[in-house]
Amino acid sequence: MRLLKEPLLHFAVIGGLIFAVHGAVDKGSKAGPATQTVRITTTDADWLREMWARQWQRPPTDEELTRLLTDHLTEEVLAREARALELDVGDTIVRRRLAQKMAFLLDDTIRLAEPTEAELRALYETRPDLVRTQPRVSFTQVYFRRGSDDQVRATLAALSDDAAVPDEMGDSLVLGDTFADQDEQALTNLFGASFAKAVLALPVDRWSGPIQSSYGLHIVKVTALSPVEARPFEVVRGRLEEEWRRERQERARSDRLGALFGKYQVSVDPAVRRWVRVPGEDPGGRP
């Protein structure tokens, strides 16, 4: 029993344990790092077949599929090595691509139920932009490449609402002088947004102006204007369903992003804080 109390024995036992642990660790380090597994699955092969078929409008041959899978395997090994060497750190293109893939993954995991009749009816009542027809206008115009407002107004005063426009009046416009059944977007594309809004607000069968466009000044007489009407529910049902899904998906994506941001402590320099909107915060900047 006295032997168990000897300090020398205690020292020898502790030393032996340290030696044994060191030997085990050293043996493990000499064995090299654990081998990582790179798997090529039938899902990978199916995905590569699909990508090939989309591009070439036919399935790949056996030789082509072999090359695709070999390239995919090589790419995976190189990508893993690049990440191990932290070559992706600070690379804007890589970061953007990874963020894009993560966004696609989030969208794929979002499952939306079908809208109910009541939800679609509520959307029909509260979203007139989805329901109403677009106003369409027909008009004729006199174009002035140059000239002051006073000159154009003098020309306007000389025009009769019932008479034809003299050929020598105004300048030539490559787009023409008469336009039929144009909606706001079409007019915006041709003349600019302010011109489109102004023309749609003009009275019918009267010369009005001058109106500024991206080309110059115009005197315009609206000859026909279709009224805005609410289309029947069944006619716009498909569009209502699309909008319902878009709204729900946007809300679900926002919720998922808010949950992801909750995992990180976001620090923004005060000088730029007012321009930064962090998902999960209210507009006042509070989580």
Buried (B, 14 or more C-beta within 10 A) or exposed (E): EEEEEEEEEEEEEEEEEEEEEEEEEEEEEEEEEEEEEEEEEEEBBEEBBEEBEEEEEEEBEEEBBEEBBEEBBEEBEEEEEEEEEEEBEEEEEBEEEEEEEEEEEBEEEBEEEEBEEEBBBBBBEEBEEBBBEEBBBBBBBBBBEEBEEEEBBEBBEEBEEEEEBEEEEBEEBEEEBEBEEBBBEBBBEBBBEEBBEBBBEBEEEEBBBBBBBEBBBBBBBBBEBEEEEEEEBEEBBEBBBEBBBEBBBEEBBEEBBBEEBEEEEEEEEEEEEEEEEBBBBEEEEEE
